[in-house]
């Protein structure tokens, strides 16, 4: 298959929304496929992270699925079923559920979170192959400016 050759003028005229959408879908598909190869799903990893005192829940405590959904609302996809994903983690013994419906991370769940997190550098390295950090930073700054220019928040 031939690769399209674009001039800088052609690229400057391309719609950012189209290309950011294509990039998002491709990056998510790649990341999720790697996670499945390693034996877990991205939402399962997010559940572990959002229930870990060592990660995204520093004050500890359990959370209900609706609370977890709220905590993850900026990165969950429409097809992500946190209840079904939590059931898998309950069966693995990585989570427990109390009488109030709150999910809690078990010791083996914390060990799994640490183990799963070790795959992140490999995934990132593949995605960033051939892109130096300065170019990556520039791309993010451009995207952040476009977000601010259109009334969005980059917090």
C-alpha positions as CSV (number, residue, x, y, z in Angstrom):
1,X,0.0,0.0,0.0
2,X,1.4,3.4,-1.0
3,X,1.7,6.0,1.7
4,X,0.2,9.4,1.0
5,X,2.9,12.1,0.7
6,X,1.7,15.4,2.1
7,X,3.4,18.8,1.6
8,X,3.6,21.1,4.6
9,X,1.0,23.3,2.9
10,X,-1.4,20.4,2.5
11,X,-0.9,19.4,6.2
12,X,-1.5,22.9,7.4
13,X,-4.9,22.8,5.7
14,X,-6.0,19.5,7.3
15,X,-8.8,19.6,9.9
16,X,-7.3,19.0,13.4
17,X,-10.6,17.5,14.6
18,X,-10.4,14.7,12.0
19,X,-6.8,13.8,12.7
20,X,-7.2,14.0,16.5
21,X,-10.1,11.6,16.2
22,X,-8.2,9.2,14.0
23,X,-5.3,9.3,16.4
24,X,-7.5,8.7,19.4
25,X,-9.2,5.7,17.9
26,X,-5.9,4.2,16.7
27,X,-4.1,4.8,20.1
28,X,-7.0,3.4,22.1
29,X,-7.3,0.3,19.9
30,X,-3.6,-0.4,20.1
31,X,-3.4,0.1,23.8
32,X,-6.5,-2.0,24.5
33,X,-5.2,-4.8,22.2
34,X,-1.9,-4.9,24.1
35,X,-3.7,-5.1,27.4
36,X,-5.8,-8.0,26.2
37,X,-2.5,-9.8,25.2
38,X,-1.3,-9.3,28.7
39,X,-4.5,-10.8,30.2
40,X,-6.5,-7.9,31.3
41,X,-8.6,-5.0,29.9
42,X,-8.0,-1.3,30.1
43,X,-11.1,-0.8,32.2
44,X,-10.0,-3.5,34.6
45,X,-6.7,-1.8,35.0
46,X,-8.5,1.5,35.7
47,X,-10.7,-0.1,38.3
48,X,-7.6,-1.4,40.1
49,X,-5.9,2.0,39.9
50,X,-9.0,3.8,41.1
51,X,-9.3,1.5,44.1
52,X,-5.6,1.6,45.1
53,X,-4.3,3.6,48.0
54,X,-0.9,3.5,46.2
55,X,-2.3,5.1,43.0
56,X,-5.5,7.1,42.4
57,X,-7.3,6.6,45.8
58,X,-4.7,7.8,48.3
59,X,-7.3,8.2,51.1
60,X,-8.2,4.5,50.8
61,X,-11.7,3.3,51.1
62,X,-14.1,1.4,48.8
63,X,-16.2,2.8,45.9
64,X,-19.4,1.8,44.3
65,X,-19.5,1.3,40.5
66,X,-21.4,4.6,40.1
67,X,-18.7,6.3,42.1
68,X,-16.0,4.7,40.0
69,X,-17.9,5.6,36.8
70,X,-17.9,9.2,38.0
71,X,-14.2,9.2,38.8
72,X,-13.4,7.8,35.4
73,X,-15.9,9.8,33.3
74,X,-13.2,11.7,31.4
75,X,-11.7,8.5,29.9
76,X,-14.4,5.8,29.9
77,X,-15.7,4.8,26.5
78,X,-19.4,4.2,25.9
79,X,-18.8,0.5,25.5
80,X,-17.0,0.1,28.9
81,X,-19.2,-1.9,31.3
82,X,-17.6,-1.3,34.7
83,X,-20.0,-3.7,36.5
84,X,-19.0,-6.6,34.1
85,X,-15.3,-5.7,34.4
86,X,-15.6,-5.6,38.2
87,X,-17.2,-9.0,38.2
88,X,-14.2,-10.4,36.4
89,X,-11.9,-8.9,39.1
90,X,-14.1,-10.2,41.9
91,X,-13.8,-13.7,40.4
92,X,-10.0,-13.3,40.2
93,X,-10.0,-12.3,43.9
94,X,-8.5,-8.9,43.0
95,X,-11.6,-7.1,44.4
96,X,-14.1,-7.7,47.1
97,X,-17.6,-6.2,47.5
98,X,-19.1,-5.2,50.9
99,X,-22.7,-5.3,51.9
100,X,-23.1,-1.6,50.8
101,X,-22.0,-2.5,47.2
102,X,-18.6,-0.9,47.6
103,X,-15.7,-2.5,45.8
104,X,-12.4,-2.9,47.7
105,X,-9.0,-3.8,46.3
106,X,-7.5,-6.9,47.8
107,X,-3.8,-7.6,48.4
108,X,-3.6,-9.7,45.3
109,X,-5.4,-7.0,43.4
110,X,-2.7,-4.5,44.5
111,X,-0.1,-7.0,43.4
112,X,-1.9,-7.3,40.0
113,X,-2.1,-3.5,39.6
114,X,1.7,-3.2,40.1
115,X,2.3,-6.1,37.7
116,X,0.0,-4.7,35.0
117,X,1.5,-1.2,35.4
118,X,4.8,-2.7,34.3
119,X,3.5,-3.0,30.8
120,X,2.9,0.8,30.4
121,X,6.5,1.7,29.4
122,X,6.5,-0.9,26.6
123,X,3.2,0.3,25.2
124,X,4.4,3.9,25.4
125,X,7.7,3.1,23.8
126,X,6.0,1.6,20.8
127,X,3.6,4.5,20.4
128,X,6.4,7.0,20.7
129,X,8.8,5.2,18.4
130,X,10.5,7.7,16.1
131,X,9.1,10.7,17.9
132,X,11.6,12.7,20.0
133,X,10.3,14.2,23.3
134,X,10.7,17.8,22.0
135,X,8.3,17.0,19.1
136,X,5.9,15.3,21.4
137,X,5.9,18.2,23.8
138,X,5.3,20.6,20.9
139,X,2.4,18.5,19.6
140,X,0.8,18.5,23.1
141,X,1.3,22.3,23.4
142,X,-0.4,22.8,20.0
143,X,-3.3,20.6,21.0
144,X,-3.7,22.3,24.4
145,X,-3.8,25.7,22.6
146,X,-6.4,24.5,20.2
147,X,-8.5,23.3,23.2
148,X,-8.2,26.6,24.9
149,X,-8.9,28.5,21.6
150,X,-12.2,26.6,21.4
151,X,-13.3,27.2,25.0
152,X,-12.1,23.9,26.4
153,X,-10.2,23.3,29.6
154,X,-6.7,21.7,29.8
155,X,-6.6,21.2,33.5
